[in-house]
């Protein structure tokens, strides 16, 4: 890599990514506005085009059009390319920013963090990009080899269509995009474990994050060798998946408009699938709008958290949630420091987690109020839509296409903020850290 380009990357990789993201987003919208991209030959409207391009590039999944019914093959390929670019780009950016943060703090800390993570090498930008691309393509190819024969032989889809559909959904699943060629998402595969469980597994792998995937590949059978980040991510992820699956399956078990009419085995499969999808998967086999209010609330909480850092999932990330919980637990026990897995969390990490949580909650509340004022929909529907957009999940109660254009543009902003905001914000906090040459007298306000 040329020296000048390397300096630019070290100086402001997040800003560079934001610019590239917007440029690619506008290019994708321009292609989708072409008559050749629209099934009726008229092209998408500017709002439809920018919304579709953003939801694909941000790997969100909300949609104001039918990807399979309103777009031609050309338009669908544009969407798939945007999904792939967005997924690989996000994982690469987050991983590179991790290296930049390490690079910023001197050789001793660089070597210490490198020894702790055992994954990303200092300055190895090209190696990171190649490994991210290779991991993504391998996972997508493996999923496609499962989906294509099942769609062909198990569901009677012609071989050519099954090949095309399997490849598209493999890309969409691993990148946590949640966009489908079918207007009813994956409803036609309800109860089919050979389709739904591989899709769910792919969304989990894409959402865990590249550093975690790389470390699991090297030390899967040796948890003691895992870094603190991997330990926090894996343990919290397993707990949230278990809680989500049990809660959603139990709450919807007797709902006559969702799981109620299905057989026991189909209930278990669809319940497990919907317990995983709010973590940023975005696909559905049941009518989300017909779910119980309690189920929607559980889904909102899962969407708000998301999945792992440096992955394709959105949300505040599971490591952030784990840190928040550990802060509270340490405070309850009266410990002055936060300890976990034989390590002490630095004050900087604690401040970053609290700041990210507060800002994310502020964005959700402000956007929910704005949409409640601008639309006739109820609080549960609006809150679900806002969290789905800001957490780049893609699930919806069915109101996305009925929102006024101004509200849809607000969702576009939320998808952009939810996709690149937490990454750039967290890296900015880390890179701005500096030591003050003086401090002020300590004092305590009354809390509680």
C-alpha positions as CSV (number, residue, x, y, z in Angstrom):
1,X,0.0,0.0,0.0
2,X,1.4,3.5,-0.9
3,X,2.7,5.4,2.1
4,X,0.4,8.4,1.5
5,X,-2.7,6.2,1.2
6,X,-1.7,4.4,4.4
7,X,-1.5,7.7,6.2
8,X,-4.9,8.8,5.0
9,X,-6.4,5.4,6.2
10,X,-4.8,5.7,9.6
11,X,-5.8,9.4,9.9
12,X,-9.6,9.0,9.3
13,X,-10.7,5.6,8.0
14,X,-14.2,6.2,9.4
15,X,-14.7,9.4,7.5
16,X,-13.4,7.8,4.3
17,X,-15.8,4.9,4.7
18,X,-18.8,7.3,5.2
19,X,-17.9,9.1,2.0
20,X,-17.6,5.8,0.1
21,X,-20.8,4.5,1.6
22,X,-22.8,7.5,0.4
23,X,-21.2,7.4,-3.0
24,X,-22.0,3.7,-3.5
25,X,-25.5,4.3,-2.1
26,X,-26.3,7.0,-4.6
27,X,-24.8,4.9,-7.4
28,X,-27.0,2.0,-6.5
29,X,-30.1,4.3,-6.3
30,X,-29.3,5.7,-9.8
31,X,-29.1,2.1,-11.2
32,X,-32.4,1.2,-9.6
33,X,-34.1,4.2,-11.2
34,X,-33.3,3.0,-14.7
35,X,-36.2,1.5,-16.6
36,X,-34.2,-1.7,-17.1
37,X,-34.3,-2.3,-13.4
38,X,-38.1,-2.1,-13.1
39,X,-40.5,-4.9,-14.1
40,X,-42.9,-2.4,-15.7
41,X,-40.1,-0.5,-17.4
42,X,-40.9,2.8,-15.6
43,X,-38.1,2.7,-13.1
44,X,-38.4,3.3,-9.3
45,X,-39.2,6.7,-7.9
46,X,-36.3,8.6,-6.3
47,X,-37.5,7.8,-2.8
48,X,-38.1,4.1,-3.6
49,X,-34.7,3.9,-5.2
50,X,-32.7,5.5,-2.4
51,X,-34.7,3.5,0.2
52,X,-34.0,0.2,-1.6
53,X,-30.4,1.0,-2.2
54,X,-29.8,2.0,1.4
55,X,-31.6,-1.0,2.9
56,X,-29.5,-3.3,0.7
57,X,-26.1,-1.5,1.3
58,X,-26.8,-1.1,5.0
59,X,-27.9,-4.8,5.0
60,X,-31.1,-3.8,6.8
61,X,-34.0,-5.5,5.0
62,X,-36.9,-3.1,5.3
63,X,-38.5,-2.6,1.9
64,X,-41.0,-0.4,0.3
65,X,-41.2,-2.5,-2.9
66,X,-41.3,-6.2,-3.8
67,X,-37.7,-7.2,-4.7
68,X,-38.9,-10.2,-6.6
69,X,-42.1,-8.8,-8.1
70,X,-41.2,-5.2,-8.9
71,X,-37.5,-5.5,-10.0
72,X,-36.1,-7.2,-13.1
73,X,-33.2,-9.6,-12.8
74,X,-31.0,-6.6,-13.5
75,X,-32.5,-4.8,-10.5
76,X,-32.2,-7.8,-8.3
77,X,-28.6,-8.3,-9.2
78,X,-27.9,-4.7,-8.3
79,X,-29.6,-5.3,-4.9
80,X,-27.5,-8.5,-4.3
81,X,-24.2,-6.6,-5.2
82,X,-25.1,-3.8,-2.8
83,X,-25.8,-6.4,-0.1
84,X,-22.4,-8.1,-0.7
85,X,-20.6,-4.8,-0.8
86,X,-22.3,-3.6,2.3
87,X,-21.6,-6.8,4.3
88,X,-18.0,-7.1,3.3
89,X,-17.5,-3.4,3.6
90,X,-18.8,-3.2,7.2
91,X,-16.8,-6.2,8.4
92,X,-13.7,-4.8,6.8
93,X,-14.2,-1.3,8.1
94,X,-14.8,-2.5,11.7
95,X,-11.8,-4.8,11.6
96,X,-9.6,-2.1,10.1
97,X,-10.7,0.4,12.7
98,X,-9.8,-2.1,15.4
99,X,-6.3,-2.2,13.9
100,X,-6.2,1.6,13.7
101,X,-7.2,1.9,17.4
102,X,-4.4,-0.4,18.2
103,X,-2.0,1.4,15.9
104,X,-2.8,4.7,17.6
105,X,-1.6,3.8,21.1
106,X,2.0,2.9,20.7
107,X,4.0,-0.3,20.3
108,X,3.7,-1.6,23.9
109,X,-0.1,-1.5,23.8
110,X,-0.2,-2.7,20.2
111,X,1.7,-5.8,21.1
112,X,-0.4,-6.3,24.2
113,X,-3.7,-6.1,22.3
114,X,-2.4,-8.2,19.5
115,X,-1.5,-10.9,22.0
116,X,-4.9,-10.6,23.6
117,X,-7.0,-10.8,20.4
118,X,-4.8,-13.3,18.6
119,X,-6.6,-12.3,15.4
120,X,-5.8,-9.0,13.8
121,X,-2.2,-8.1,13.0
122,X,-1.0,-4.5,13.4
123,X,-1.1,-2.7,10.0
124,X,-2.3,-5.8,8.2
125,X,-5.0,-4.0,6.3
126,X,-4.7,-6.0,3.0
127,X,-4.7,-9.3,4.9
128,X,-7.9,-8.3,6.8
129,X,-9.7,-7.5,3.5
130,X,-8.7,-10.7,1.9
131,X,-9.7,-12.8,4.9
132,X,-13.0,-11.1,5.2
133,X,-13.8,-11.6,1.5
134,X,-12.7,-15.2,1.6
135,X,-14.7,-16.0,4.8
136,X,-17.9,-14.3,3.3
137,X,-17.7,-16.1,0.0
138,X,-17.0,-19.6,1.6
139,X,-20.0,-19.2,4.0
140,X,-22.3,-18.0,1.3
141,X,-21.3,-20.9,-1.0
142,X,-21.8,-23.5,1.7
143,X,-25.3,-22.1,2.4
144,X,-26.2,-22.0,-1.3
145,X,-25.2,-25.7,-1.7
146,X,-27.8,-26.5,1.0
147,X,-30.6,-24.2,-0.2
148,X,-30.5,-24.9,-4.0
149,X,-31.2,-28.7,-3.9
150,X,-33.8,-28.3,-1.1
151,X,-35.7,-25.6,-3.1
152,X,-35.4,-27.7,-6.2
153,X,-36.2,-31.2,-4.9
154,X,-38.2,-30.3,-1.8
155,X,-40.4,-27.4,-3.0
156,X,-40.6,-28.1,-6.7
157,X,-38.9,-24.9,-7.8
158,X,-37.3,-25.3,-11.3
159,X,-33.5,-25.9,-11.1
160,X,-32.6,-22.6,-12.7
161,X,-34.9,-20.6,-10.4
162,X,-33.7,-22.6,-7.4
163,X,-30.1,-21.9,-8.2
164,X,-30.8,-18.2,-8.6
165,X,-32.9,-18.0,-5.5
166,X,-30.5,-20.1,-3.4
167,X,-27.6,-17.8,-4.3
168,X,-29.5,-14.6,-3.6
169,X,-30.8,-15.8,-0.2
170,X,-27.4,-17.1,0.7
171,X,-25.9,-13.7,0.2
172,X,-28.8,-12.0,1.9
173,X,-28.7,-14.4,4.9
174,X,-24.9,-14.3,5.7
175,X,-24.9,-10.5,5.4
176,X,-27.9,-10.2,7.7
177,X,-29.8,-8.3,5.0
178,X,-33.1,-10.1,5.3
179,X,-34.2,-9.2,1.8
180,X,-36.0,-11.9,-0.1
181,X,-37.1,-12.5,-3.7
182,X,-40.5,-13.5,-2.3
183,X,-42.9,-10.8,-1.2
184,X,-43.8,-13.0,1.8
185,X,-40.2,-13.4,2.8
186,X,-39.6,-17.1,3.6
187,X,-43.2,-17.9,4.6
188,X,-43.4,-20.6,1.9
189,X,-40.7,-22.5,3.7
190,X,-42.5,-22.4,7.1
191,X,-41.6,-25.5,9.1
192,X,-38.9,-26.6,6.7
193,X,-35.9,-27.1,9.0
194,X,-33.6,-27.8,6.0
195,X,-34.1,-24.3,4.7
196,X,-34.7,-22.2,7.8
197,X,-32.1,-23.6,10.1
198,X,-29.2,-23.2,7.6
199,X,-30.4,-19.6,6.9
200,X,-30.5,-19.0,10.7
201,X,-27.0,-20.4,11.2
202,X,-25.7,-18.2,8.3
203,X,-27.2,-15.1,9.9
204,X,-25.6,-16.0,13.2
205,X,-22.2,-16.5,11.7
206,X,-22.4,-13.2,9.7
207,X,-23.5,-11.4,12.8
208,X,-20.8,-12.7,15.2
209,X,-18.2,-10.6,13.6
210,X,-15.0,-11.4,11.6
211,X,-12.6,-11.3,14.6
212,X,-14.7,-13.8,16.5
213,X,-15.1,-16.1,13.5
214,X,-11.4,-16.1,12.8
215,X,-10.6,-16.8,16.5
216,X,-13.2,-19.6,16.7
217,X,-11.7,-21.2,13.5
218,X,-8.3,-21.2,15.2
219,X,-9.3,-22.1,18.8
220,X,-12.8,-23.5,18.7
221,X,-12.0,-26.4,21.0
222,X,-9.9,-24.3,23.4
223,X,-12.2,-21.7,25.0
224,X,-9.4,-20.8,27.5
225,X,-7.4,-19.5,24.6
226,X,-10.2,-17.1,23.5
227,X,-9.8,-13.4,23.8
228,X,-12.0,-11.4,26.2
229,X,-14.0,-10.0,23.3
230,X,-14.7,-13.5,22.0
231,X,-15.7,-14.8,25.4
232,X,-18.1,-11.9,26.0
233,X,-19.5,-12.1,22.5
234,X,-20.1,-15.9,22.4
235,X,-21.5,-16.2,26.0
236,X,-23.8,-13.2,25.7
237,X,-24.9,-14.3,22.2
238,X,-25.8,-17.8,23.4
239,X,-27.8,-16.4,26.3
240,X,-29.8,-14.0,24.1
241,X,-30.5,-16.6,21.5
242,X,-31.8,-19.1,24.1
243,X,-33.9,-16.4,25.7
244,X,-35.3,-15.1,22.4
245,X,-36.2,-18.6,21.1
246,X,-37.9,-19.7,24.3
247,X,-39.7,-16.4,24.8
248,X,-41.1,-15.9,21.3
249,X,-42.0,-19.6,20.9
250,X,-43.8,-19.7,24.2
251,X,-45.6,-16.3,23.7
252,X,-46.8,-17.2,20.1
253,X,-47.5,-21.0,20.8
254,X,-51.3,-20.6,20.9
255,X,-51.6,-17.5,18.7
256,X,-54.2,-18.5,16.0
257,X,-52.6,-16.1,13.5
258,X,-49.0,-17.2,13.9
259,X,-47.8,-20.5,15.5
260,X,-51.2,-21.7,16.7
261,X,-52.4,-23.6,13.6
262,X,-49.0,-25.3,13.0
263,X,-47.9,-28.8,14.0
264,X,-45.7,-29.1,17.1
265,X,-42.5,-29.7,15.0
266,X,-43.3,-26.7,12.7
267,X,-44.0,-24.6,15.8
268,X,-40.6,-25.4,17.2
269,X,-38.8,-24.7,13.9
270,X,-40.6,-21.4,13.2
271,X,-40.4,-20.4,16.8
272,X,-36.6,-21.0,16.9
273,X,-36.3,-19.1,13.5
274,X,-38.1,-16.1,14.8
275,X,-36.2,-16.2,18.1
276,X,-33.0,-15.7,16.0
277,X,-34.1,-13.3,13.3
278,X,-34.6,-10.2,15.5
279,X,-30.9,-10.3,16.2
280,X,-30.5,-8.7,12.8
281,X,-31.5,-11.5,10.4
282,X,-34.6,-9.8,9.1
283,X,-36.4,-12.8,7.4
284,X,-39.8,-14.0,8.6
285,X,-42.0,-17.0,8.1
286,X,-44.9,-15.6,10.2
287,X,-46.9,-12.4,10.0
288,X,-45.0,-10.1,12.4
289,X,-47.9,-7.7,12.5
290,X,-50.2,-10.4,13.9
291,X,-47.9,-11.2,16.8
292,X,-48.8,-10.6,20.4
293,X,-47.8,-7.2,21.9
294,X,-45.5,-9.0,24.4
295,X,-43.7,-10.8,21.5
296,X,-43.2,-7.5,19.7
297,X,-41.7,-6.0,22.8
298,X,-39.3,-9.0,23.2
299,X,-38.4,-8.6,19.5
300,X,-37.7,-4.8,20.0
301,X,-35.3,-5.5,22.8
302,X,-33.5,-8.2,20.8
303,X,-33.3,-5.9,17.7
304,X,-31.9,-3.0,19.9
305,X,-29.1,-5.2,21.1
306,X,-28.2,-6.8,17.7
307,X,-25.2,-9.2,17.5
308,X,-21.4,-9.1,17.5
309,X,-19.0,-6.2,16.7
310,X,-17.2,-6.1,13.4
311,X,-20.0,-8.2,11.8
312,X,-23.0,-7.6,9.6
313,X,-25.5,-7.2,12.4
314,X,-26.6,-3.9,13.8
315,X,-27.7,-2.8,17.3
316,X,-25.6,-1.6,20.2
317,X,-23.8,-5.1,20.0
318,X,-23.7,-7.9,22.5
319,X,-20.3,-6.9,23.9
320,X,-21.8,-3.5,24.8
321,X,-24.8,-5.1,26.6
322,X,-22.4,-7.4,28.4
323,X,-20.3,-4.5,29.6
324,X,-23.4,-2.6,30.8
325,X,-24.6,-5.6,32.7
326,X,-21.1,-6.1,34.3
327,X,-21.1,-2.4,35.3
328,X,-24.4,-2.8,37.1
329,X,-23.4,-6.1,38.7
330,X,-20.2,-4.6,40.0
331,X,-22.0,-1.6,41.4
332,X,-24.6,-3.8,43.1
333,X,-21.8,-5.8,44.7
334,X,-19.9,-2.6,45.7
335,X,-16.8,-3.4,43.6
336,X,-14.8,-0.3,42.6
337,X,-13.7,-2.0,39.3
338,X,-15.4,-4.1,36.7
339,X,-13.9,-7.6,36.4
340,X,-14.8,-10.4,34.0
341,X,-13.0,-13.6,32.9
342,X,-9.9,-12.7,34.9
343,X,-9.6,-9.2,33.3
344,X,-10.4,-5.7,34.5
345,X,-12.3,-3.4,32.1
346,X,-10.7,-0.1,31.5
347,X,-12.6,3.2,32.4
348,X,-12.5,4.1,28.7
349,X,-14.4,1.0,27.6
350,X,-17.0,1.6,30.3
351,X,-17.5,5.2,29.1
352,X,-17.8,4.1,25.5
353,X,-20.4,1.5,26.4
354,X,-22.5,4.0,28.4
355,X,-22.2,6.7,25.7
356,X,-23.2,4.3,22.9
357,X,-26.2,3.1,24.9
358,X,-27.4,6.6,25.8
359,X,-27.1,7.9,22.2
360,X,-28.8,4.9,20.7
361,X,-31.7,5.2,23.1
362,X,-31.9,9.0,22.4
363,X,-32.1,8.3,18.6
364,X,-34.8,5.7,19.0
365,X,-36.9,7.9,21.3
366,X,-36.6,11.0,19.1
367,X,-37.3,9.1,15.9
368,X,-40.3,7.4,17.4
369,X,-41.8,10.7,18.5
370,X,-41.3,12.2,15.1
371,X,-43.0,9.2,13.3
372,X,-45.9,9.2,15.8
373,X,-46.5,12.9,14.9
374,X,-46.1,12.3,11.2
375,X,-48.1,9.1,10.7
376,X,-51.4,7.6,11.9
377,X,-49.8,4.4,13.3
378,X,-49.8,3.2,16.8
379,X,-46.8,3.3,19.2
380,X,-46.0,-0.4,19.0
381,X,-45.9,-0.3,15.2
382,X,-43.8,2.8,15.1
383,X,-41.4,1.8,17.8
384,X,-40.9,-1.6,16.1
385,X,-40.2,0.1,12.7
386,X,-37.7,2.6,14.2
387,X,-35.7,0.0,16.2
388,X,-35.7,-2.3,13.1
389,X,-34.3,0.5,11.0
390,X,-31.8,1.8,13.5
391,X,-30.7,-1.7,14.3
392,X,-30.6,-2.6,10.6
393,X,-32.8,-5.7,11.2
394,X,-35.4,-5.5,8.5
395,X,-38.4,-7.0,10.4
396,X,-41.7,-5.0,10.1
397,X,-45.2,-5.1,11.2
398,X,-46.2,-4.2,7.6
399,X,-46.3,-0.4,7.7
400,X,-43.1,0.4,5.8
401,X,-44.7,0.8,2.4
402,X,-47.6,2.8,3.8
403,X,-45.5,5.4,5.4
404,X,-45.4,8.9,3.8
405,X,-42.2,9.7,1.8
406,X,-40.9,12.0,4.6
407,X,-41.1,9.1,7.1
408,X,-39.4,6.7,4.7
409,X,-36.6,9.2,4.3
410,X,-36.3,9.3,8.0
411,X,-35.9,5.5,8.0
412,X,-33.2,5.9,5.4
413,X,-31.3,8.2,7.8
414,X,-31.8,5.7,10.6
415,X,-30.5,2.9,8.5
416,X,-27.4,4.9,7.6
417,X,-26.9,5.9,11.2
418,X,-27.5,2.4,12.5
419,X,-25.1,0.9,10.0
420,X,-22.1,3.2,10.2
421,X,-22.9,5.3,13.3
422,X,-22.0,2.9,16.1
423,X,-18.7,1.8,14.4
424,X,-17.5,5.4,13.7
425,X,-18.7,6.7,17.0
426,X,-16.9,4.0,19.0
427,X,-13.7,4.3,17.0
428,X,-13.9,8.1,17.4
429,X,-14.2,7.8,21.1
430,X,-11.2,5.5,21.3
431,X,-9.0,7.6,19.0
432,X,-9.8,10.8,20.8
433,X,-8.6,9.5,24.1
434,X,-5.8,11.6,25.7
435,X,-4.3,12.2,29.1
436,X,-5.2,15.4,30.9
437,X,-2.3,17.2,32.6
438,X,-4.4,18.2,35.5
439,X,-7.6,17.1,37.2
440,X,-10.3,18.8,39.3
441,X,-11.5,18.1,42.9
442,X,-13.7,15.1,43.3
443,X,-17.4,15.6,44.2
444,X,-20.5,13.5,44.1
445,X,-24.1,14.4,43.2
446,X,-27.0,12.5,44.7
447,X,-27.9,9.5,42.5
448,X,-31.3,7.9,42.8
